[in-house]
Amino acid sequence: MSGDDPMTGAQASYLTTLSEEAGEDLPANNLSKAEAFRRIDELKTKTQPGLKAAA
């Protein structure tokens, strides 16, 4: 397994939830695990203001 593998079902579901909470477009279905991780991190900082992004 690597970051180039397709995102997991759990990542896709979480991205959908966070995107809706942030009022943003839903992510593409063809993201890699690494891309999904980064997008989740970005959306978490928007939907949870006190949270810092992962380094």
SULBELHU-V592422 format. One record per backbone hydrogen bond with DSSP energy under -1.0 kcal/mol. CO is the residue of the C=O (numbers start at 1). NH is the residue of the N-H. E is the energy in kcal/mol with one decimal. If there is no record, write none. Layout:
co=(CO/CO)
nh=(NH/NH)
e=(E/E)
This chain:
co=(2/3/5/8/9/10/11/12/13/14/15/16/17/18/19/31/32/33/34/35/36/37/38/39/40/41/42/43/44/48)
nh=(5/34/33/12/13/14/15/16/17/18/19/20/21/22/24/7/36/37/38/39/40/41/42/43/44/45/46/47/48/51)
e=(-1.6/-2.2/-2.8/-2.3/-2.4/-2.5/-2.8/-2.0/-2.2/-2.9/-2.6/-2.2/-2.3/-2.3/-2.7/-2.3/-2.7/-2.4/-2.2/-2.5/-2.8/-2.2/-2.3/-2.6/-2.5/-1.5/-1.1/-2.4/-2.1/-2.6)
